[in-house]
Amino acid sequence: MGILSRFTDIMSANINSLLSKAEAGNAEKLLEKYLKDAKDNLGQVKAETAAVIAEETGLARKLADNETQCNKYESYAMAAVKSGNDDDAKKFLTHKSHLEEEREGLISQYNRAKDNSEKMKQLLKKLSDDINASEDKLRELKQKLTVAKQQEKMNKLGEKFASVGNNPLSGVDSLFDAVQKRVDAADAAAALNKEFVKETREVEDLAKKYDATTQEVKADKVEDQLAALKASLGK
């Protein structure tokens, strides 16, 4: 049958053997192409299967009609014999024999149609199962590819970090050290400044003590100079 011969490759297709021939790089594309072709074929197979089933159904109906007609003309022949009309009975039986010959051809056609119908149903189921299996494998493959890509990225990052010179974190450490040194220097300067202010205040307080003494000395000298001036004037 032409229909079945066109889909022989579908019946013999095996998704596992198909993938075994694929390389890691093209497995996803190969599966996607297989799915597209399989789904295109599925539509054709469904249409062809429906046509074959319709043919089987039509032949079954013709066989049933033929049997009804054979039974009817046999009953006519019996009625004619009972009525004593043998010639009429022969005509009915002759027509019945023609229907029986036709029946033989219908049975042969029906058997072939039924066989083709079964094969097309098997083909349809096989193709549907293959599509479901390949969709599952495609999802699994994509998940594995995603994990593999993530792992490759992690490996590359690990290689970069393995080299201190190329490790961006080493720059962060250096920057942290530089900032900490500036903080330490600022703290030291603040401490020295605080000590200097304290020392200055102590000196100023001490100076005030001697400022009072100095003022007293200056006052005594002024008194002495005034007394000397008066003495020279005879006062």
Summary of the structure (lengths in Angstrom):
residues: 235
radius of gyration: 57.8
end to end distance: 162.9
largest distance: 205.5
contacts: 572
relative contact order: 0.07
helix: 91%
strand: 0%
